[in-house]
Amino acid sequence: MNVHTKGKQARVSKDAAAPQPASKADKPAKAAADPNADLSSKDYDKALKKLHVELVKLQLWVAHTGAKVCIVFEGRDGAGKGGTIKAITERVSPRVFRVVALPAPTEREKSQMYIQRYLPHLPAAGEVVIFDRSWYNRAGVERVMGFATEEQVTTFLKGVPPVEKAIIDSGVILLKYWLEVSPDEQTRRLKSRFEDGRKIWKLSPMDLKSYNRWYDYSRARDAMFLATDTNFAPWRVAPSNRKKTVRLNIINDILKSIPYKELPREKLKLPARQKAGGYVEPNYPYKVITQAY
């Protein structure tokens, strides 16, 4: 899949959902003329601040109306899922925006119907649930790494569309994003994890085993799209070689895809603080932490 092209919008599905009305947020800042250049930090921060304001409006609308939103993020290792999710959630309430990143299934969960362990995490009224990888593990890593048989994968791919249709029919707004990174950029990002102490936790033996199976993952992705890119739950492909740009583009797409409205708010004013009423600070030996900075 070559979606890292200048001036073109990747078309994912022939029956993809019709475009939604434009969001209330300003359009993201434009990147430099070089299609491989990302936004400057200044332009990125400016655009992200405006989108964060809109995400807060979305949060208030979701809480007020009881809307249910489910956002699925998939993509290869190093595609930028974690950074995008962090950009979405850093200014909103974790009581409304909830991130689900499940560990490997337990032996008990392996004996269950495959989708069963994901269902309890779907949103209730007034929630936005973000899956950092999802039930689509079966179509991707489990298939490529041999954790699922071809029969299990085939059964899964046939069963996903009716399950997602049932989720949507229950009132959930379901958005599915695939972050597409190029081989060279994935290599650069994974190598950077070897040397950056902040990122070493992102590396696992499974990541290293998966790395040299690029085309196995490509075949698995293609089969997944063919079976599950439906008109009611289309895959939304986000070219992710430019980290800052993809974060803005995805947030903008989320805002465009949910019919939220800005709710009227009462103008707030801090009340007068109470008088001391004779209170005196105690001479207590507080154990103050070291002021190293």
Helices and strands as residue ranges (DSSP letters): H 41-65, E 68-75, H 81-89, E 97-100, H 107-110, G 114-117, G 119-121, E 127-132, G 135-137, H 141-144, H 150-169, E 172-180, H 183-195, G 200-202, H 205-211, H 214-228, E 235-239, H 243-257
